[in-house]
Amino acid sequence: MKRALAAALALSLAACERRAPPGPALPESFTAVDDRAPAPRRVVCLVPSATELVFALGAGDRVVGVSAFDDYPPEVTRLPRIGGMTNPSFEGIAALRPDAVVGVEGPTDLAALRRLRSLGVRVVVPRVESVAEVLSGIDLLGRLLHRAPEAAALRARIARELDAVRSRVTGRPRPRTLVVLGRRPLVVAGPGSWIDEVVSLAGGANVVTGGGRYPTVPREALAAMRPEVILDLTGHAEGAALRDELAGVDLPALRQGRVSSFGDPMFLRPGPRVAESARQIAAALHPH
């Protein structure tokens, strides 16, 4: 379990511009769908969030291959593994004879995607770095899969659930929150990131206000940030607790015992479980 969570974290951080500015967006041809094309019958998913979206749209029976990091829903564990967005196995994907490949925008082996398109495979890679973009991605994949009614229903459900989370925290003080994604070095959620938006929606205030979406910060800098709550998303099922690793740093969150650990990789995935992620984070930020 620990190994799987660490792998999921590695995949998530691979999609973060921790030390470099974001690369150019994918060509428009990878983020558009031809509505005249028939629905694909064999789909390969390059990242777990894309897999979850396809299954949430009721098209999981069309998925014939998934990334090396997929673990949800449980049935994906029986499917062939084909690498990921940065290291897809072109031969492995081609052997599965897909008529569509889906991923999400981020660091990408663009040459492999172009080779797949040269074989007539449709490649759709939406951008999903915000809640609004996740909802747009649902629409895009709904059109690709000819599941527009299911996409509309999924969007409506997510919107209702997110509204319920917002209502629960409206008017409450917003605790200063630090979200830890990696320990050595210390990688945190910065402004403009997917997780930063979820924390804000759940009633928290991110203490990291600069440095990019997923900056690395020195341990000694945490004291000046004064987090009142620390959310540990590193997925460490074993080993030293984060509070022990930060021992010696004078932090309100440590003094008050407000360090919450989340092991489920869904917190790192901009996908259809965003409302559940927000609900659990809201419960940690506002337990009463």
Contacts in CASP RR format, 6 or more apart in sequence:
PFRMAT RR
TARGET T0000
AUTHOR 0000-0000-0000
METHOD contacts of the structure
MODEL  1
MKRALAAALALSLAACERRAPPGPALPESFTAVDDRAPAPRRVVCLVPSA
TELVFALGAGDRVVGVSAFDDYPPEVTRLPRIGGMTNPSFEGIAALRPDA
VVGVEGPTDLAALRRLRSLGVRVVVPRVESVAEVLSGIDLLGRLLHRAPE
AAALRARIARELDAVRSRVTGRPRPRTLVVLGRRPLVVAGPGSWIDEVVS
LAGGANVVTGGGRYPTVPREALAAMRPEVILDLTGHAEGAALRDELAGVD
LPALRQGRVSSFGDPMFLRPGPRVAESARQIAAALHPH
1 237 0 8 1.000
2 235 0 8 1.000
2 236 0 8 1.000
2 237 0 8 1.000
2 238 0 8 1.000
4 69 0 8 1.000
4 71 0 8 1.000
4 265 0 8 1.000
5 235 0 8 1.000
5 236 0 8 1.000
5 237 0 8 1.000
5 263 0 8 1.000
5 265 0 8 1.000
6 235 0 8 1.000
7 68 0 8 1.000
7 69 0 8 1.000
8 48 0 8 1.000
8 69 0 8 1.000
8 71 0 8 1.000
8 265 0 8 1.000
8 268 0 8 1.000
8 269 0 8 1.000
9 181 0 8 1.000
9 182 0 8 1.000
9 233 0 8 1.000
9 234 0 8 1.000
9 235 0 8 1.000
9 265 0 8 1.000
9 268 0 8 1.000
10 69 0 8 1.000
11 47 0 8 1.000
11 48 0 8 1.000
11 67 0 8 1.000
11 69 0 8 1.000
11 84 0 8 1.000
11 268 0 8 1.000
12 181 0 8 1.000
12 265 0 8 1.000
12 268 0 8 1.000
12 269 0 8 1.000
13 181 0 8 1.000
13 182 0 8 1.000
13 187 0 8 1.000
13 214 0 8 1.000
14 85 0 8 1.000
14 86 0 8 1.000
14 107 0 8 1.000
15 47 0 8 1.000
15 85 0 8 1.000
15 104 0 8 1.000
15 106 0 8 1.000
15 107 0 8 1.000
16 181 0 8 1.000
16 187 0 8 1.000
16 193 0 8 1.000
16 213 0 8 1.000
16 214 0 8 1.000
17 23 0 8 1.000
17 212 0 8 1.000
17 213 0 8 1.000
17 214 0 8 1.000
18 187 0 8 1.000
18 214 0 8 1.000
18 215 0 8 1.000
18 216 0 8 1.000
19 216 0 8 1.000
25 31 0 8 1.000
25 105 0 8 1.000
25 127 0 8 1.000
26 105 0 8 1.000
26 106 0 8 1.000
26 108 0 8 1.000
26 110 0 8 1.000
26 125 0 8 1.000
29 117 0 8 1.000
30 113 0 8 1.000
30 123 0 8 1.000
30 124 0 8 1.000
30 125 0 8 1.000
31 105 0 8 1.000
31 124 0 8 1.000
31 125 0 8 1.000
31 126 0 8 1.000
31 127 0 8 1.000
31 140 0 8 1.000
32 124 0 8 1.000
33 122 0 8 1.000
33 124 0 8 1.000
33 140 0 8 1.000
33 143 0 8 1.000
33 144 0 8 1.000
34 122 0 8 1.000
35 143 0 8 1.000
37 122 0 8 1.000
38 146 0 8 1.000
39 144 0 8 1.000
39 145 0 8 1.000
39 146 0 8 1.000
40 62 0 8 1.000
40 98 0 8 1.000
40 99 0 8 1.000
40 100 0 8 1.000
40 122 0 8 1.000
40 144 0 8 1.000
40 145 0 8 1.000
41 62 0 8 1.000
41 99 0 8 1.000
42 62 0 8 1.000
42 64 0 8 1.000
42 96 0 8 1.000
42 97 0 8 1.000
42 98 0 8 1.000
42 99 0 8 1.000
42 100 0 8 1.000
43 54 0 8 1.000
43 59 0 8 1.000
43 60 0 8 1.000
43 62 0 8 1.000
43 63 0 8 1.000
43 64 0 8 1.000
43 65 0 8 1.000
43 98 0 8 1.000
43 99 0 8 1.000
43 100 0 8 1.000
43 101 0 8 1.000
43 102 0 8 1.000
43 145 0 8 1.000
44 63 0 8 1.000
44 64 0 8 1.000
44 65 0 8 1.000
44 66 0 8 1.000
44 82 0 8 1.000
44 93 0 8 1.000
44 96 0 8 1.000
44 98 0 8 1.000
44 100 0 8 1.000
44 101 0 8 1.000
44 102 0 8 1.000
45 51 0 8 1.000
45 54 0 8 1.000
45 63 0 8 1.000
45 65 0 8 1.000
45 66 0 8 1.000
45 67 0 8 1.000
45 70 0 8 1.000
45 101 0 8 1.000
45 102 0 8 1.000
45 103 0 8 1.000
46 67 0 8 1.000
46 82 0 8 1.000
46 83 0 8 1.000
46 84 0 8 1.000
46 85 0 8 1.000
46 88 0 8 1.000
46 101 0 8 1.000
46 102 0 8 1.000
46 103 0 8 1.000
46 104 0 8 1.000
46 125 0 8 1.000
47 67 0 8 1.000
47 69 0 8 1.000
47 84 0 8 1.000
47 85 0 8 1.000
47 103 0 8 1.000
47 104 0 8 1.000
48 66 0 8 1.000
48 67 0 8 1.000
48 69 0 8 1.000
48 70 0 8 1.000
48 71 0 8 1.000
48 72 0 8 1.000
48 265 0 8 1.000
48 269 0 8 1.000
49 103 0 8 1.000
49 104 0 8 1.000
49 128 0 8 1.000
49 269 0 8 1.000
49 270 0 8 1.000
49 271 0 8 1.000
50 102 0 8 1.000
50 103 0 8 1.000
50 104 0 8 1.000
50 141 0 8 1.000
51 63 0 8 1.000
51 66 0 8 1.000
51 67 0 8 1.000
51 70 0 8 1.000
51 72 0 8 1.000
51 76 0 8 1.000
52 72 0 8 1.000
52 73 0 8 1.000
52 269 0 8 1.000
52 271 0 8 1.000
52 272 0 8 1.000
52 273 0 8 1.000
53 102 0 8 1.000
53 137 0 8 1.000
53 138 0 8 1.000
53 141 0 8 1.000
53 271 0 8 1.000
53 272 0 8 1.000
54 60 0 8 1.000
54 62 0 8 1.000
54 63 0 8 1.000
54 102 0 8 1.000
54 141 0 8 1.000
54 145 0 8 1.000
55 63 0 8 1.000
55 73 0 8 1.000
55 76 0 8 1.000
56 138 0 8 1.000
56 154 0 8 1.000
56 271 0 8 1.000
56 272 0 8 1.000
57 138 0 8 1.000
57 141 0 8 1.000
57 142 0 8 1.000
57 145 0 8 1.000
57 147 0 8 1.000
57 150 0 8 1.000
57 151 0 8 1.000
57 154 0 8 1.000
58 147 0 8 1.000
58 150 0 8 1.000
59 145 0 8 1.000
59 147 0 8 1.000
60 75 0 8 1.000
62 145 0 8 1.000
63 76 0 8 1.000
63 79 0 8 1.000
64 79 0 8 1.000
64 80 0 8 1.000
64 96 0 8 1.000
64 97 0 8 1.000
64 98 0 8 1.000
65 79 0 8 1.000
65 80 0 8 1.000
65 81 0 8 1.000
65 82 0 8 1.000
65 93 0 8 1.000
65 96 0 8 1.000
65 98 0 8 1.000
66 76 0 8 1.000
66 79 0 8 1.000
66 80 0 8 1.000
66 81 0 8 1.000
66 82 0 8 1.000
67 81 0 8 1.000
67 82 0 8 1.000
67 83 0 8 1.000
67 84 0 8 1.000
67 85 0 8 1.000
68 81 0 8 1.000
68 82 0 8 1.000
68 83 0 8 1.000
68 84 0 8 1.000
69 84 0 8 1.000
69 265 0 8 1.000
70 76 0 8 1.000
70 77 0 8 1.000
70 79 0 8 1.000
70 81 0 8 1.000
71 77 0 8 1.000
71 265 0 8 1.000
72 265 0 8 1.000
72 266 0 8 1.000
80 92 0 8 1.000
80 96 0 8 1.000
82 88 0 8 1.000
82 89 0 8 1.000
82 92 0 8 1.000
82 93 0 8 1.000
82 96 0 8 1.000
83 89 0 8 1.000
85 103 0 8 1.000
85 104 0 8 1.000
85 106 0 8 1.000
85 107 0 8 1.000
85 108 0 8 1.000
85 109 0 8 1.000
86 107 0 8 1.000
86 108 0 8 1.000
86 109 0 8 1.000
87 109 0 8 1.000
88 109 0 8 1.000
88 112 0 8 1.000
88 113 0 8 1.000
90 112 0 8 1.000
90 115 0 8 1.000
90 116 0 8 1.000
93 101 0 8 1.000
93 116 0 8 1.000
94 116 0 8 1.000
94 119 0 8 1.000
98 121 0 8 1.000
99 120 0 8 1.000
99 121 0 8 1.000
99 122 0 8 1.000
100 121 0 8 1.000
100 122 0 8 1.000
100 123 0 8 1.000
100 124 0 8 1.000
100 144 0 8 1.000
101 113 0 8 1.000
101 116 0 8 1.000
101 121 0 8 1.000
101 122 0 8 1.000
101 123 0 8 1.000
101 124 0 8 1.000
102 123 0 8 1.000
102 124 0 8 1.000
102 125 0 8 1.000
102 141 0 8 1.000
102 144 0 8 1.000
103 124 0 8 1.000
103 125 0 8 1.000
103 126 0 8 1.000
104 125 0 8 1.000
104 126 0 8 1.000
104 127 0 8 1.000
104 128 0 8 1.000
104 270 0 8 1.000
105 125 0 8 1.000
105 126 0 8 1.000
105 127 0 8 1.000
105 128 0 8 1.000
105 129 0 8 1.000
108 125 0 8 1.000
113 123 0 8 1.000
113 125 0 8 1.000
116 123 0 8 1.000
117 123 0 8 1.000
122 144 0 8 1.000
124 140 0 8 1.000
124 141 0 8 1.000
124 144 0 8 1.000
126 133 0 8 1.000
126 136 0 8 1.000
126 137 0 8 1.000
126 140 0 8 1.000
126 141 0 8 1.000
127 133 0 8 1.000
128 134 0 8 1.000
128 137 0 8 1.000
128 194 0 8 1.000
128 270 0 8 1.000
128 271 0 8 1.000
129 192 0 8 1.000
129 193 0 8 1.000
129 194 0 8 1.000
129 213 0 8 1.000
129 270 0 8 1.000
130 192 0 8 1.000
130 194 0 8 1.000
130 197 0 8 1.000
130 270 0 8 1.000
131 162 0 8 1.000
131 197 0 8 1.000
131 198 0 8 1.000
131 201 0 8 1.000
131 274 0 8 1.000
133 270 0 8 1.000
134 158 0 8 1.000
134 270 0 8 1.000
134 271 0 8 1.000
134 272 0 8 1.000
134 274 0 8 1.000
135 155 0 8 1.000
135 158 0 8 1.000
135 159 0 8 1.000
138 151 0 8 1.000
138 154 0 8 1.000
138 155 0 8 1.000
138 158 0 8 1.000
138 272 0 8 1.000
139 148 0 8 1.000
139 151 0 8 1.000
139 155 0 8 1.000
141 147 0 8 1.000
141 151 0 8 1.000
142 148 0 8 1.000
142 150 0 8 1.000
142 151 0 8 1.000
143 151 0 8 1.000
154 272 0 8 1.000
157 275 0 8 1.000
158 272 0 8 1.000
158 274 0 8 1.000
158 275 0 8 1.000
161 275 0 8 1.000
161 276 0 8 1.000
161 278 0 8 1.000
161 279 0 8 1.000
162 201 0 8 1.000
162 274 0 8 1.000
162 275 0 8 1.000
162 278 0 8 1.000
164 279 0 8 1.000
165 201 0 8 1.000
165 202 0 8 1.000
165 275 0 8 1.000
165 278 0 8 1.000
165 279 0 8 1.000
165 282 0 8 1.000
166 201 0 8 1.000
168 282 0 8 1.000
168 286 0 8 1.000
169 202 0 8 1.000
169 203 0 8 1.000
169 204 0 8 1.000
169 282 0 8 1.000
169 285 0 8 1.000
169 286 0 8 1.000
172 203 0 8 1.000
172 286 0 8 1.000
174 203 0 8 1.000
174 204 0 8 1.000
174 205 0 8 1.000
175 203 0 8 1.000
175 204 0 8 1.000
175 205 0 8 1.000
175 228 0 8 1.000
175 229 0 8 1.000
175 258 0 8 1.000
175 285 0 8 1.000
176 204 0 8 1.000
176 205 0 8 1.000
176 207 0 8 1.000
176 225 0 8 1.000
176 226 0 8 1.000
176 227 0 8 1.000
176 228 0 8 1.000
176 229 0 8 1.000
176 252 0 8 1.000
177 199 0 8 1.000
177 204 0 8 1.000
177 205 0 8 1.000
177 206 0 8 1.000
177 207 0 8 1.000
177 227 0 8 1.000
177 228 0 8 1.000
177 229 0 8 1.000
177 230 0 8 1.000
177 231 0 8 1.000
177 285 0 8 1.000
178 188 0 8 1.000
178 206 0 8 1.000
178 207 0 8 1.000
178 208 0 8 1.000
178 222 0 8 1.000
178 225 0 8 1.000
178 227 0 8 1.000
178 229 0 8 1.000
178 230 0 8 1.000
178 231 0 8 1.000
178 253 0 8 1.000
179 188 0 8 1.000
179 189 0 8 1.000
179 190 0 8 1.000
179 195 0 8 1.000
179 196 0 8 1.000
179 199 0 8 1.000
179 206 0 8 1.000
179 208 0 8 1.000
179 230 0 8 1.000
179 231 0 8 1.000
179 233 0 8 1.000
180 186 0 8 1.000
180 187 0 8 1.000
180 188 0 8 1.000
180 230 0 8 1.000
180 231 0 8 1.000
180 232 0 8 1.000
180 233 0 8 1.000
180 234 0 8 1.000
180 242 0 8 1.000
181 187 0 8 1.000
181 188 0 8 1.000
181 189 0 8 1.000
181 195 0 8 1.000
181 214 0 8 1.000
181 233 0 8 1.000
181 234 0 8 1.000
181 268 0 8 1.000
182 188 0 8 1.000
182 234 0 8 1.000
183 234 0 8 1.000
183 236 0 8 1.000
183 242 0 8 1.000
183 245 0 8 1.000
185 216 0 8 1.000
186 216 0 8 1.000
186 217 0 8 1.000
186 218 0 8 1.000
186 219 0 8 1.000
186 222 0 8 1.000
187 214 0 8 1.000
187 215 0 8 1.000
187 216 0 8 1.000
188 208 0 8 1.000
188 214 0 8 1.000
188 215 0 8 1.000
188 216 0 8 1.000
188 217 0 8 1.000
189 195 0 8 1.000
189 196 0 8 1.000
189 199 0 8 1.000
189 206 0 8 1.000
189 208 0 8 1.000
189 213 0 8 1.000
189 214 0 8 1.000
190 196 0 8 1.000
190 206 0 8 1.000
190 208 0 8 1.000
190 209 0 8 1.000
190 210 0 8 1.000
190 211 0 8 1.000
190 212 0 8 1.000
190 213 0 8 1.000
190 214 0 8 1.000
190 215 0 8 1.000
191 206 0 8 1.000
191 208 0 8 1.000
191 209 0 8 1.000
191 210 0 8 1.000
191 211 0 8 1.000
191 212 0 8 1.000
191 213 0 8 1.000
192 212 0 8 1.000
192 213 0 8 1.000
193 212 0 8 1.000
193 213 0 8 1.000
193 214 0 8 1.000
194 270 0 8 1.000
195 233 0 8 1.000
195 267 0 8 1.000
195 268 0 8 1.000
196 206 0 8 1.000
196 208 0 8 1.000
196 213 0 8 1.000
198 267 0 8 1.000
198 274 0 8 1.000
198 277 0 8 1.000
198 278 0 8 1.000
198 281 0 8 1.000
199 205 0 8 1.000
199 206 0 8 1.000
199 231 0 8 1.000
199 281 0 8 1.000
199 285 0 8 1.000
200 206 0 8 1.000
201 278 0 8 1.000
202 278 0 8 1.000
202 279 0 8 1.000
202 281 0 8 1.000
202 282 0 8 1.000
202 285 0 8 1.000
203 282 0 8 1.000
203 285 0 8 1.000
203 286 0 8 1.000
204 229 0 8 1.000
204 285 0 8 1.000
207 225 0 8 1.000
207 226 0 8 1.000
207 227 0 8 1.000
208 215 0 8 1.000
208 217 0 8 1.000
208 225 0 8 1.000
219 246 0 8 1.000
219 249 0 8 1.000
220 249 0 8 1.000
222 246 0 8 1.000
222 249 0 8 1.000
222 251 0 8 1.000
223 249 0 8 1.000
223 250 0 8 1.000
223 251 0 8 1.000
226 251 0 8 1.000
226 252 0 8 1.000
227 251 0 8 1.000
227 252 0 8 1.000
227 253 0 8 1.000
228 252 0 8 1.000
228 253 0 8 1.000
228 256 0 8 1.000
228 258 0 8 1.000
229 253 0 8 1.000
229 258 0 8 1.000
229 259 0 8 1.000
229 260 0 8 1.000
229 284 0 8 1.000
229 285 0 8 1.000
230 242 0 8 1.000
230 243 0 8 1.000
230 246 0 8 1.000
230 251 0 8 1.000
230 253 0 8 1.000
230 254 0 8 1.000
230 258 0 8 1.000
230 259 0 8 1.000
230 260 0 8 1.000
231 260 0 8 1.000
231 262 0 8 1.000
231 281 0 8 1.000
231 284 0 8 1.000
232 242 0 8 1.000
232 259 0 8 1.000
232 260 0 8 1.000
232 261 0 8 1.000
232 262 0 8 1.000
233 262 0 8 1.000
233 263 0 8 1.000
233 267 0 8 1.000
233 268 0 8 1.000
234 242 0 8 1.000
234 261 0 8 1.000
235 261 0 8 1.000
235 262 0 8 1.000
235 263 0 8 1.000
235 265 0 8 1.000
236 242 0 8 1.000
236 261 0 8 1.000
237 263 0 8 1.000
241 259 0 8 1.000
241 261 0 8 1.000
242 259 0 8 1.000
242 261 0 8 1.000
243 254 0 8 1.000
243 257 0 8 1.000
243 259 0 8 1.000
246 254 0 8 1.000
247 254 0 8 1.000
252 258 0 8 1.000
253 259 0 8 1.000
260 284 0 8 1.000
262 280 0 8 1.000
262 281 0 8 1.000
266 273 0 8 1.000
266 276 0 8 1.000
266 277 0 8 1.000
267 277 0 8 1.000
267 280 0 8 1.000
267 281 0 8 1.000
END
